[in-house]
Amino acid sequence: MKSITINLTDTQWSALQYIVDDPEDWFKGWATLRANSAAKDIVRLYTDDKIEKGESITPVGTDAIVKAAYDEKIILTVADANKVDPKS
């Protein structure tokens, strides 16, 4: 499991309190929802790729499919994609 720590100024924290009841809970919720959405996208991309190639889908579950998608180079991290095709 990964952990992320951020530092905010008192002003930034106060500004967040203007838009959300609990900024820390909001950040955690946003990160979790965004990661889950990305995982669903990866599962779709992996499944579509396998179907188009007529290959079987052997990994079971989201965790296994995300790992397989990276291992089989069906997807790349943004950092790796930028090394291959850096934006000018």
GIURHU-V79998 format. One line per field, one symbol per residue. psi: psi as a letter, one per 30 degrees, with the letter a starting at -180 (. if undefined). burial: b if it has 9 or more other C-alpha atoms within 8 Angstrom, else e. A space follows every 10 residues. Layout:
BEGIN
psi=???
burial=???
END
This chain:
BEGIN
psi=klkkklkkle eeeeeefffl ejeeeeeeee eeeeeeeeee eeeeeeeeee eefglljekk leeeeeeeee eggellleee efeeikk.
burial=eeeeeeeeee eebeebbeee eebeebeeee eeeeeeeebb ebbebbbebb beeeeeeeee ebebbbebbb eeebebeeee bbeeeeee
END
